[in-house]
Amino acid sequence: MTFSRNARISGLVLCGALALSACGTDEQKPFNASPAGDSGIACAKGSITAAGSSAQKNAMDEWVRAYQDACPGATVNYQPVGSGAGVQQFTAGSVAFAGSDSALKPEETAGADARCATGKAIDLPMVTGPVAIAYNLQGVDGLVLDAATIAKVFSGKVKTWDDPAITALNPGAKLPSAAIQAFHRSDESGTTDNVQKYLAAAAPSAWTYGAGKKFAAPGGQSAAKSDGVTSAVKSTPNAITYVEQSFAENASLGVVKIATGASAPVELTTDSAATAVQSAQVVGTGSDLSLKLDYATKNEGAYPLVLVTYEIVCAKGTPADALPLVKSFLTYTASEDGQKVLEDAGYAPLPSSIRKKVAAAVETLA
Amino acid sequence: MSLGALPPVPTDPADVRPGSGDGGPRPASLPLRTSGSGTAEPRGDRVFRGLSVSAGVALLLLIVAIALFLVVRAVPALRADTAGFLSSTGWDPNALPPRFGIVALAFGTVLSSLLALAMALPVALGVALFISHYAPRRIAGPLGYVVDLLAAVPSVVFGLWGISYLNVPLAGVSRFLAEHLGWFPLFARAADDVYTRSLFLASVVLAIMILPIIASLSREVFLQVPATNQEAALALGATRWEMVRTAVLPFARPGVIGATMLGLGRALGETIAVAIVLSPAFVVSLSVLQPNSGNTIAANIALAFAEASATGRGALIASGLVLFVITLLVNVVARAVVSRRREFTGGAL
């Protein structure tokens, strides 16, 4: 009895699944049928796998969808396994390119160069994303903090919201005397690395813990991954954390304006993040375009806490079967259209001066 | 329905010894084929023996291969370590030069698992005894299914439930314990009066995860206790509790120890649930009620692996090797205890 009923139910489920997937393919047809010329993408065929930074995941998802819609016959598979794992897979030759939250480190370059049979591995900045200092504080909008205060909050030296350091920056705000619940990432992450680099550069006397992917200061609590810290702050009154902008936005948390020394505290917007990246210097040599951000920038309207992530790729020596697709895909991501896609996904587009250099570097891949 | 699985009461008086269910004398009338009676082993037997031997050998090879893999990958990192791996508590394998030690991780792993076991074991035995000896048959069946179902819930679900539901209420319990029993080292007061995301929370989640394993296996063992033993106890005038204490528990002890060790093994190796609920720190501390009071080997691997450098991965694999050894030790000790007990009780497992 039960058996036959189970069979009937599973049959029903199967039919339902078939019907749904049938709908899915129907809907996709118009997209697949659209000629490649419309999107301005020079298509290539084949299949490549890339891996690395999970901070790039949303950007890559958008790009892969747009690219594959425009180019039937091309498959790009990006695995958000983490920057460290991505670089290692690149070095081992198992992926066509790697996404990374930081440019190749000196101890990584030898292995990565060896992988590129005839050339060198280069860093191409591709995705920049602002990092928000997000907080959950009843009745306080537009909180203003400077780098030194942020450093003290995250290292447990400023313990309450009505500490003089905070009230001085927020005249008129009703700050509670409650204890600050600071959250950081318990996993190792490029976001933590960038925040610590920023604090070390912009507030060297308050942040003496150095940088690195592991949060180095004492105090506070931690939670795993971006969504972990976001939901922790969301569910904990008087909490504060650092997290990629899109997470703070989706959870509708308050976002700190940073007092950089410019005439007014800088609010986090796509524009203010792009302004900060504009003043970044290219420190890579040749077609390597690794950037050095000016974290201590005092430029008007420049939001200094920005994460730059790279694609690590062989300047020469990408396997011939993967090369056309790598080149075509990265040409798209470095194009004006490609960068525009990012704005809706919580990233900031590359400033055009840098974007042009990246596009030129992609052009020379061989 | 599991209640129906009670072994039938043997009528042969020679069969009343505990644990002799299968080994007792067989009635001569049964047509049995013994290995000595035929000249060649029947094909079915040969095939089956081949299959089971190769399964056993494959398992051994697998264990050896895992151990070899861990050692080979760990050695380069251990060579590069500039702090003592077995004596230091910090964990900075990605730094230059790398510095890392296993002490804090191993301590946190063992402490959280033991706490979990201390919380889960009494409840699990109560559940198992209730199902096997106290509950009416109509309740016992469904309850047994529910316990088995609980054992099949993926650990990530326990982790998410732990952090989104249990975290805040348990912080209240922790605060109460710290305020009233703060003199006890485990319940030391938190410096910032914050009690969320503690090692205690991780232990409670682990306890809930291992409870169904211990309960389910213990129940099976309790059901194996020969009915004659129990009836004998009752006939001598024992109450229900006295019967459980004198006939059921001693007989089932090796099985319960085995179940406990399986539960402990799961607690030691639990990864994602701990990684989700814990605010980790590399310290050796008994004050488990506060955040940053410890870390476990498996959770640390999950949190650090993706961004680790080559040395960092080696270091994590070395920590995995330590976990492997700890688990092996636990199992060896459990085996030793079980086999020693079996001599006294005649063996239930």
Interface residues (C-beta under 8 A of the other chain):
Chain A: S54 V81 G82 S83 G84 A85 Q88 E107 E108 K159 A179 Q181 S186 D187 E188 S189 G190 G212 K213 K214 G219 Q221 S222 A223 A224 G228 S231 S235 T236
Chain B: D92 N94 A95 L96 I163 S164 V168 D192 D193 V194 T196 R197 A275 I276 L278 S279 P280 P291 N292 A302 L303 A304 F305 A306 E307 A308 S309 A310 G312 R313
